[in-house]
Amino acid sequence: MSTKYSFLFETSVIGNLEIPNRLVVAPMTRVSAEKDGTVGPLMKDYYKAFAAGGFGLIITEGLYTDQLYSQAYLDQPGIATQEQALSWEPVIKEVHDRNSVIFAQLMHAGALSQFNRFVGITKGPSAVQPLGEQMPFYHGSGPYQVPKAMTQQDIDAVIKGFSEAAVLAKNAGFDGVEIHGANGYLLDQFLTGYTNKRDDLYGGSIEGRLCIYREVANAVRAAVGDEFVIGFRFSQKKVNDIEHVWEDGEDAAKQAFSLMRDCAVDYIHTAEPNINDAAFSGSAPLSELAKKYSGLPVIANGGVSAPETANVTLKNEQADFVALGKIALANQDWPAVVKAEGILNTFDFSMLSPIANLSSAKNYFSLN
Ligand SMILES: Cc1cc2nc3c(=O)[nH]c(=O)nc-3n(C[C@H](O)[C@H](O)[C@H](O)COP(=O)(O)O)c2cc1C
């Protein structure tokens, strides 16, 4: 067994949870659910393979949180009903049987919804058409709809959706929830000046644009109690704007990450194209800023393939965990292979083509 990358394999802690190592599967939408948003037939073995391959923590793909405006994609799983939540029980059991930990990612699409079986329109902070075009590998095409601006009642329903989904996740046996505050989806639309033109308490200054994060965090914490793990994901880039940099620079990082500490959140997950890049001109990487301003455990994600990169990030205390996305798709057993000093596969976008679902990818995965 390799001792070369010892930092990867240390036991670590988030909240009251012990995580067997510092290797995390990043949340990845695979549009492979049943039509009613319950877990589809290929999903159990897909998630099981990551646990069998040695990942200490698995974060699920983004699950929609309500039967209103949260759904993003055709065949996306939800956690808006008891039935949807309970359909995860066999997945959770497989993961737990292999001593890994699993968090549900709770996601509201806002203006980036490409498909919603409950409603025909989209809603976001303001009536601003999203940049870019819908993603073909999630069955989308053409421009995004122009969303309707959310009313206070809509915002209250969003917050209720997150807290009820968190309770359903807890009762189904998930070890924690990660609230998706990144990548251009609803919460990030509130954080971003050009998609948030509101002049009420949810808009304006960085404090105002973070208001919904505070309200969601507080509502979820009140709903699940003190012990259940809650994390938030942040990014600067968006699926429909890969250039974006927070307009308030490091002050945004300070405000956002210290808010997480103040709201009794248990961890922060940062996603950047490359975990070692400076977040802002001349600054530390985003994960390091998250540690500095929150004092919480931080998961860093983005652009990692080689074990050396992950190991150095951990060794330098830039983060407490490293989350792997695409390279984990190519190597569901990345931790086991690295431990055995084996040879890793390279990722190839054909694994997500033409649709990013598990049936397209069947040849690449340990699926029956
Ligand atoms: C197919 C696919 C689906 C994704 N779905 C999600 C998602 O549901 N939630 C999320 O926060 N990020 C999602 N991401 C982003 C990844 O979590 C990760 O941030 C990104 O792939 C960069 O990490 P990597 O360089 O290790 O791949 C997705 C990425 C891919 C490739």
The ligand as an SDF file (V2000), in Angstrom:
LIG
                    3D

 31 33  0  0  0  0  0  0  0  0999 V2000
  -21.9000   15.4660  -15.6230 C   0  0  0  0  0  0  0  0  0  0  0  0
  -21.7220   16.5140  -14.5660 C   0  0  0  0  0  0  0  0  0  0  0  0
  -22.7940   16.8520  -13.7560 C   0  0  0  0  0  0  0  0  0  0  0  0
  -22.6720   17.8120  -12.7540 C   0  0  0  0  0  0  0  0  0  0  0  0
  -23.7340   18.0600  -11.9180 N   0  0  0  0  0  0  0  0  0  0  0  0
  -23.5700   18.8560  -10.8240 C   0  0  0  0  0  0  0  0  0  0  0  0
  -24.5830   18.9480   -9.8220 C   0  0  0  0  0  0  0  0  0  0  0  0
  -25.6400   18.3110   -9.8760 O   0  0  0  0  0  0  0  0  0  0  0  0
  -24.3350   19.7640   -8.7680 N   0  0  0  0  0  0  0  0  0  0  0  0
  -23.1670   20.4780   -8.6410 C   0  0  0  0  0  0  0  0  0  0  0  0
  -22.9940   21.2070   -7.6610 O   0  0  0  0  0  0  0  0  0  0  0  0
  -22.1870   20.3740   -9.5680 N   0  0  0  0  0  0  0  0  0  0  0  0
  -22.3510   19.5660  -10.6210 C   0  0  0  0  0  0  0  0  0  0  0  0
  -21.3060   19.3800  -11.5140 N   0  0  0  0  0  0  0  0  0  0  0  0
  -20.0280   20.0630  -11.2810 C   0  0  0  0  0  0  0  0  0  0  0  0
  -19.0630   19.1300  -10.5430 C   0  0  0  0  0  0  0  0  0  0  0  0
  -19.5110   18.8790   -9.2200 O   0  0  0  0  0  0  0  0  0  0  0  0
  -17.6530   19.7350  -10.4890 C   0  0  0  0  0  0  0  0  0  0  0  0
  -17.7350   20.9910   -9.8530 O   0  0  0  0  0  0  0  0  0  0  0  0
  -17.0250   19.9250  -11.8510 C   0  0  0  0  0  0  0  0  0  0  0  0
  -17.1440   18.7410  -12.6310 O   0  0  0  0  0  0  0  0  0  0  0  0
  -15.5570   20.2990  -11.7350 C   0  0  0  0  0  0  0  0  0  0  0  0
  -14.8470   19.3070  -11.0350 O   0  0  0  0  0  0  0  0  0  0  0  0
  -13.8600   18.2880  -11.8300 P   0  0  0  0  0  0  0  0  0  0  0  0
  -12.8430   19.1500  -12.5180 O   0  0  0  0  0  0  0  0  0  0  0  0
  -13.2870   17.3990  -10.7840 O   0  0  0  0  0  0  0  0  0  0  0  0
  -14.7130   17.5590  -12.8420 O   0  0  0  0  0  0  0  0  0  0  0  0
  -21.4340   18.4590  -12.5550 C   0  0  0  0  0  0  0  0  0  0  0  0
  -20.3680   18.1310  -13.3890 C   0  0  0  0  0  0  0  0  0  0  0  0
  -20.4820   17.1620  -14.3560 C   0  0  0  0  0  0  0  0  0  0  0  0
  -19.2820   16.7960  -15.1950 C   0  0  0  0  0  0  0  0  0  0  0  0
  1  2  1  0
  2  3  1  0
  2 30  2  0
  3  4  2  0
  4  5  1  0
  4 28  1  0
  5  6  2  0
  6  7  1  0
  6 13  1  0
  7  8  2  0
  7  9  1  0
  9 10  1  0
 10 11  2  0
 10 12  1  0
 12 13  2  0
 13 14  1  0
 14 15  1  0
 14 28  1  0
 15 16  1  0
 16 17  1  0
 16 18  1  0
 18 19  1  0
 18 20  1  0
 20 21  1  0
 20 22  1  0
 22 23  1  0
 23 24  1  0
 24 25  2  0
 24 26  1  0
 24 27  1  0
 28 29  2  0
 29 30  1  0
 30 31  1  0
M  END
$$$$
